[in-house]
Amino acid sequence: MIKRLLIVAHAPSPNTLKLREAAERGARHPDIEGVEPIVKAPLEAVPDDVLGCDAILLGTTENLGYMSGALKDFFDRSYYPVLEEKQGLPCALYIRAGRDGTGTRRAVEGIVTGLRWRWVQEPLILQGEWQDGFADEVEALGLTMAAALESGMI
């Protein structure tokens, strides 16, 4: 049975688009055959996407010490429709933070706690000035999530 990894990531700039593409590239690694990555911008993702997935990878920018408005909108539209059915959903998060990302992390963690989703690793915070290595880190995150999902570890 093919499992679905939903990647919901805000990408308002060329660099954040590189991050979302890296997450998908990692999830589509040629050694991973049992996982179908589904990539959506937060404003395009709907509750049915969450209801149909087996794990979720979230990506956001740090906006004024908070998550992107687009990711918040995704949570606002999805929270109650998925609350009961998706408890325990494996999840991970990356944050592109110009500052320290702590407020963004706290905000997403608060919502994820309310949803009763299950963190599979600590949030990945990509701090400070842009570094090309950020994309490598997000690609590794996508690959790790897909491999863990395929193997039944998450």
N, C-alpha and C positions, 0 to 999 in steps of 0.2 A: 504494500500500500504506500503510495506517495504521500509524504507529509508536506504541509505548506508552512513556509516561513514568510510571514508578512513583514515587510520593511516599510515603515512609515517614517519618512524623513523630510524635513523642511530643507530646501536647497535654493535660497534666494540669490546666490552669487555663484560665479564660476568655481570658486574653491569649495563651497559647500555642495555643489553638484558633483565635484570630484569625489567627495566623501560618500555621497549616496551611491554613485556608480561603483566605488570601491567596495561598499557593503554588498552590493549585488554581485560583483565579480567574485568576491570571496564565497558567497553563498552558492554560486554557480561553478565552483571549482570542479574540474573534470572528474575527480575521484568521488564526488558526491553525486550519487545517482538517484537516491530515494527522497530527495527534497526538491520541491518546486518553490523557488523564490517568487514572491509577488511584491512588486515595488509600487508604492503609491505616495504621492504628495499628500500631506495631511488634509488639505482641502478637498482632495479627491477620494480619500479613504472613507468608507462608510461602515456602520456596525456589522453588516453582513460579511465584510472582509475579515473582521475580527472573529466573528462566529465561525468562519470557515477555515481559520488557521490553527496550527498546532503550536506555534511560538511566534513572538513578535519582537522585532528590533526597532527601536525608536531612535530617531536622530533629530536634534534641534540645535538652533543657534541660541546663544545667550543674548536676550534682549532686555536691557535695563535690569539685569539681575534676575530675569525670569525666563521661562521657556518662550519660544516663538508664539505669536498669536495664532498662527496656523495650527500648531500642535495643540494648543489649548482649545481651539475650536473643534479639532478632532475628538479630544476627550469630552468636551461638552456634548457633542452629538452622539457619542458612543457609550458614555458611562452607563446610563440606566438600561439601554437595550442589551448590553453584554454582561452586566453585573452578575446575574445569577448563573448564567451558563458557562462563563469563562474563568471562574475562580481557579487559581492554580496555574494559569497560563504562564509558561516560561517566557521571560522577557529580559531584555538588555537595553542599554541606552548609551548613545554617544552624544557629547555636547561639544560644539565648536564655540569655545569661550574666549572672548577678547580679554576678559578679566580672569576671575578664578572659578566661575561656574558653580559656586556653592549654592547660590539662591536658586539657580535653574535646577540643580540636582534635587534640592529640598522640595521644590514645587512638584516635579515629576514624581519623586518618591512618595509624596503625600497622596497623589491621585492613584498611583499604583498600589499603595497600601489599601486605599479604600476599595479598589477593584479586587483586592486579594490575589493579585498576580504574584508570581514567584520569580525573584531575581535569580538569574543563572550566573551572574558575575557582577562585580562592582561597576558602577557607571564609568565609562571611559571619558575623561575630560581632556580635551585638546586645547590647552591654554596658550594665551599670548599671541605673538605674531605668527602668521601662517608659516608652516613648515611642510615640505613635501612628504615627510615621513608620517604626517597625520593620516594620509590616504592609506599607507601601508598598515597602520594600526587598525583602521576601520575595516580594511579588507580582511585582516586576520580575525577580527571580531565576527564578521559575516561568515567566514569559513568555520570558525569554532562553533558558532551557533548551529550552522547547517550540519556539521559533522556530529555534534552532540544530539541533534534532533534525529538524524538518520540512524544513529547507533542506539537510540532509546535512552540515552543518558539524561535527557531532559524531556 
